[in-house]
Amino acid sequence: MRRSKYRRAARSNNWFSGKRRIIAVAATLVAFGGIVTVTQVSNASTDRNQRKALSACDRIQAPPPAELSTKTRKGTYTTNNGRVTQHADDGAGDTVSVSTLRTRCRNWVMNNVGNNGQATTPPTTPATNEPAAGEPSASAPAEEGGNNGGEQGGDNGGQQGGDNGDQPDPQPTESQTTPPPGAGLGILTNSCDTSQLTPHDGFQNGNRCVSTEFGEVGEAANNPTLLITQAPRQVAPNTPFTLTVSTRNLIRDRFLAAGQGGYYVESSVLQNGLVRGHFHTACRMLENTNAAPAPDPVPAFFVATEDSRGSATPDSVQIQVPGLPTAGTAQCASWAGDGSHRIPMMQRANQIPAYDAVRITVRNGRGR
């Protein structure tokens, strides 16, 4: 008899049965269906964004070829017994193909569009279901789960909701209280957000807005300098000659070809306080020496030089110029460039940048 009575008591205390069980199962299915629906909507939105971006990739066209210097050997070549690499016209002649541009674009889209800007490739670390430190355990007793849904839920909607009205205003963040650079000077802008121009795309196109940040600037004692230490005073037309260029505080190991989309796309980077980049050398014929020349004609000669050398100690590189086309006065200049070809920044405004120039008379006859 005791056994039978025990069984009847157990059945009467089992509240999770019959209709209650059916209702709980139905509620679980509804909740799961809502999660699936939200996930499907989110995935559909991500897929639409990716398809739209990939479609734009298929419409990319190669930029028009740039005008090249007239006397420079074309392409990339080495000098100084193979130790020095020269890039004619900053690599502008080494243009990128349409297929390469579109492949780059697709790869970028797959890694950046959708999934809140995260890469769409599978994660390398599997997700975990373990609760984070300080969070309630997923295996909490049923009574706590009931209280969370009841008393705590009511308090959140009532007392806590009312208390929010008495809480002090949130404190501003540091970014909201720290004035931006140039505050009070009436700067025109410090980003491309206010520009009406097309964003710059890494190629040699004008009327664009470059959004690349300036990057790193070293201390004054570590800023780069440059000097043309040897140059002829006079040369004959179409006759090769040599310029010797010395640099200090310039690590000549960074070059992004302009024709490949590497123009103005990389911020300045320091290595042990010294800027990484290369230097340029160019020669042009001057129409006269009484007025600044026009900026747009291509020079007779232009190379960008990198040799994986350069340090805080000055050293020199010889630049072979194949010749200048006509008689007259030539201006030959050398200047340092960071990875994106800009003259490196200096700590102080009154420092002379890494630039030098000489004038050479071009005429028939011998002499230097």
C-alpha positions, -999 to +999 in steps of 0.1 A: +000+000+000+028+024+008+043+017-027+010+025-044+005+057-023+040+069-031+033+065-068+001+085-067+018+113-048+046+115-073+021+118-101+002+146-084+034+166-078+046+163-114+034+197-126+054+196-158+031+172-177+001+172-200-009+206-212+020+224-195+045+202-214+027+209-247+027+246-240+064+246-231+073+227-263+053+251-284+069+281-268+104+266-275+095+261-311+082+296-315+114+311-299+136+289-321+116+299-352+121+335-343+159+330-340+160+312-373+140+339-390+163+367-376+193+347-387+179+342-421+171+379-425+205+388-413+222+364-437+200+375-466+210+411-459+247+402-458+244+382-490+227+411-508+254+435-497+281+411-508+264+405-542+261+443-547+297+449-538+309+420-560+289+433-589+307+467-585+340+448-587+331+434-621+327+470-634+362+481-624+383+493-653+421+498-654+433+535-652+446+552-683+483+549-688+504+577-673+528+598-694+563+586-689+596+604-689+612+606-723+648+594-717+645+569-689+650+532-694+616+516-691+606+492-664+625+481-633+662+474-635+693+472-613+725+493-612+756+493-591+764+457-599+729+446-591+728+462-556+704+490-564+669+487-579+656+515-600+619+520-608+614+541-639+587+568-633+579+556-598+566+523-613+540+542-634+548+522-665+542+488-647+505+490-649+481+466-633+456+445-654+419+447-652+417+411-640+441+417-612+422+448-600+389+429-600+404+400-581+418+424-555+383+439-552+366+406-548+390+394-521+385+427-502+347+423-504+348+387-491+369+398-462+352+431-453+316+433-466+290+418-443+293+401-409+298+435-393+330+441-411+346+409-400+362+385-424+337+360-439+362+332-438+357+306-411+372+315-377+403+297-366+391+294-330+359+274-324+331+291-305+325+281-269+293+278-250+309+282-217+298+314-198+322+342-194+337+350-160+311+368-139+281+356-159+255+332-144+261+296-152+239+280-179+232+251-154+216+273-128+188+257-107+152+259-120+142+281-091+167+308-101+154+307-136+119+313-123+129+342-102+148+358-131+117+357-152+094+368-123+107+390-095+138+403-113+118+409-145+092+429-125+118+449-107+136+458-139+104+470-154+093+489-122+118+500-096+148+501-118+129+519-145+119+545-120+153+548-105+168+556-139+152+590-136+173+599-105+206+587-119+232+614-128+239+622-164+267+599-179+301+614-179+315+625-213+343+603-227+379+616-232+373+619-269+343+642-262+363+665-239+397+666-257+399+692-284+409+679-318+443+690-333+441+726-346+410+734-325+405+772-324+425+778-355+396+775-379+409+746-399+391+739-431+389+702-427+410+672-416+393+644-435+376+636-468+342+635-452+335+671-462+350+667-497+329+666-528+357+650-548+360+613-557+381+593-532+416+586-543+421+550-555+459+546-554+465+556-590+478+588-605+445+606-609+439+643-600+408+660-585+406+632-559+406+633-521+432+612-503+420+598-470+453+580-461+465+592-427+499+609-425+513+582-403+544+582-381+569+611-378+602+607-361+622+629-338+642+658-354+675+641-350+661+610-369+644+629-397+658+621-432+681+644-452+694+641-487+722+658-507+734+655-543+771+653-536+784+649-572+770+662-605+785+675-638+783+711-645+780+706-683+770+676-705+764+671-742+729+663-754+720+626-753+752+618-734+750+596-702+763+610-669+762+601-632+747+618-602+758+608-567+731+611-540+737+607-503+709+601-478+708+600-440+681+585-417+663+569-447+658+531-448+655+525-486+634+493-485+598+504-491+583+510-526+547+506-538+545+510-576+523+539-587+511+519-617+499+491-594+477+513-573+504+521-547+503+559-549+493+578-517+478+546-501+502+538-473+509+559-441+544+568-432+561+540-411+591+542-389+617+515-381+637+521-350+627+558-354+638+561-391+613+564-420+610+535-444+608+544-481+631+552-511+642+583-530+635+597-564+658+614-590+645+633-620+658+657-646+639+682-667+647+709-692+639+744-681+624+768-707+639+797-687+655+804-654+634+835-645+601+819-636+588+787-620+583+760-646+550+744-655+543+714-633+526+690-657+551+682-685+568+648-679+606+650-671+633+637-694+644+613-667+628+599-635+637+569-613+628+557-578+656+541-560+655+513-534+684+490-523+674+477-488+701+499-474+703+532-456+706+540-419+714+568-395+749+569-410+751+587-444+758+566-474+757+572-512+741+558-543+751+565-579+723+573-604+731+568-640+712+593-663+711+581-699+713+616-713+692+648-718+674+654-750+682+690-760+706+718-754+697+742-726+695+743-688+685+711-670+673+709-634+681+675-618+666+669-584+665+641-558+641+638-529+632+612-503+598+594-504+580+572-479+562+540-489+536+560-508+561+585-525+554+615-503+583+635-489+588+623-453+574+645-426+597+664-402+592+671-365+596+708-368+583+732-394+616+749-399+635+718-409+646+714-445+631+683-460+651+656-477+654+673-511+682+687-533+686+700-568+713+711-592+714+728-626+733+713-655+742+731-687+734+709-718+753+719-749+776+706-775+813+706-765+833+691-738+837+703-702+823+698-668 
